[in-house]
Amino acid sequence: MPGKVTVACKMPNGVVLRMHRKEERPEPVMGGGMRMVEMWVATGDNVTIAGVAAEAGKLPNAPTSSGFALTPGVDADFWAAWLAQNKDLDMVRNGLIFAYDKPDFVVGKAKEMVKARTGMEPIDPNNLPRMGQFKIEKAVAA
């Protein structure tokens, strides 16, 4: 898939994407000796994806759409390979990071995902969690 894609990310500080490969490496064992273990080792260059957070009173460093920061110009082959390695990540499964080759598609998907939550949103002072109002289902016998 040659070309470039625009990546949309809702994580406040963005993410750094990198590829890994599995290798077997020796690991010391308590009491002496070594054993072989599988490890994932970073390879190649990192790709920095912008986030939506900004310093108070300033605009974000990247263009945004519906709460997602947009990072254009990411290599499509790199994105496809990274996505294949990280398809089980929560931010991928929950739609907090995605990419398309056409910017209009990215903006449209961002509008669809506007209600997606990262869990890192600021606390809403008008809807604070209530402390001490948890229901105890069953008493534990001592």
C-alpha positions in Angstrom: 0.0 0.0 0.0 2.3 2.8 -1.2 1.6 6.4 -0.3 0.8 8.5 2.8 -2.1 8.4 5.3 -3.4 10.9 7.8 -3.5 9.5 11.3 -6.1 10.8 13.8 -5.4 10.4 17.5 -7.5 11.3 20.5 -4.8 10.5 23.1 -4.0 13.8 24.8 -0.2 13.7 24.4 -0.2 11.7 21.2 1.8 8.5 20.8 5.1 7.4 19.4 4.8 4.5 17.0 7.6 2.0 16.3 8.0 -1.4 14.9 9.3 -4.4 16.8 10.6 -7.9 15.9 10.7 -11.0 18.0 14.2 -12.3 18.9 15.5 -15.0 21.2 18.1 -13.6 23.7 19.9 -15.1 26.7 18.7 -14.2 30.2 20.6 -14.8 33.4 19.0 -17.3 35.8 19.1 -17.0 39.6 21.8 -19.5 40.8 23.9 -19.2 37.7 23.5 -20.1 34.1 21.5 -18.6 31.2 18.2 -19.4 29.5 16.8 -18.3 26.1 13.8 -16.0 26.2 11.7 -14.4 23.5 11.9 -10.6 23.5 10.4 -7.9 21.2 13.1 -5.5 20.1 12.4 -2.1 18.6 13.5 -1.7 14.9 13.7 1.3 12.6 12.6 4.8 13.1 9.9 6.1 15.4 6.9 8.0 14.0 5.4 10.6 16.4 1.7 11.1 16.2 0.3 14.4 17.5 -2.1 14.6 20.5 -4.9 17.0 21.2 -3.4 18.5 24.5 -2.1 22.0 24.5 -0.7 24.4 27.0 -3.3 26.5 28.7 -4.3 29.4 26.5 -2.5 28.1 23.4 -3.7 26.2 20.4 -2.6 22.5 19.8 0.5 22.1 17.6 -1.4 19.9 15.1 -4.7 20.4 13.2 -7.7 19.0 15.0 -11.1 17.6 14.1 -13.8 16.6 16.6 -11.4 16.1 19.4 -8.8 14.2 17.4 -5.3 15.6 16.4 -4.5 14.9 12.8 -1.0 13.9 11.7 -0.7 13.9 7.9 2.0 12.3 5.8 2.6 9.1 7.7 3.9 6.3 5.4 1.0 4.0 4.6 3.2 0.8 4.6 4.5 1.7 8.1 1.0 2.4 9.3 -0.3 -0.9 8.0 2.6 -2.9 9.6 2.2 -1.1 12.9 -1.6 -1.6 12.9 -1.0 -5.4 12.2 1.3 -5.6 15.2 -0.9 -3.6 17.5 -4.5 -4.6 16.5 -5.3 -5.7 20.1 -4.3 -2.4 21.8 -7.2 -0.7 23.6 -6.7 2.6 21.7 -6.9 0.8 18.4 -9.9 -1.4 19.3 -11.7 1.6 20.8 -11.1 3.8 17.8 -8.9 6.3 19.6 -6.3 6.1 16.7 -7.1 5.4 13.1 -5.9 6.5 9.6 -7.2 6.9 6.1 -5.4 7.9 2.8 -8.0 10.7 2.2 -8.2 13.6 4.8 -11.9 13.9 4.2 -12.4 10.3 5.4 -10.4 11.0 8.5 -12.5 14.1 9.4 -15.7 12.1 8.8 -14.6 9.2 11.0 -13.5 11.7 13.7 -17.1 13.2 13.7 -18.5 9.7 14.1 -16.1 9.0 17.0 -16.6 12.3 18.8 -18.1 10.6 21.9 -15.2 8.1 22.3 -13.5 8.5 25.7 -9.8 8.0 26.5 -10.2 7.9 30.3 -7.8 10.9 30.5 -10.4 13.6 30.1 -10.5 16.4 32.7 -13.0 16.0 35.5 -16.3 17.8 34.9 -17.0 20.0 38.0 -20.7 19.8 37.3 -20.8 16.0 37.3 -18.4 14.9 40.0 -18.3 11.2 41.1 -20.0 10.7 44.5 -17.8 9.2 47.2 -19.2 6.8 49.7 -22.3 5.8 47.8 -21.2 2.3 46.9 -23.7 -0.6 47.5 -22.3 -3.6 49.3 -23.6 -6.7 47.7 -22.7 -9.3 50.4 -21.0 -9.1 53.7 -17.8 -11.1 53.9 -17.7 -13.6 56.8 -14.5 -13.3 58.9 
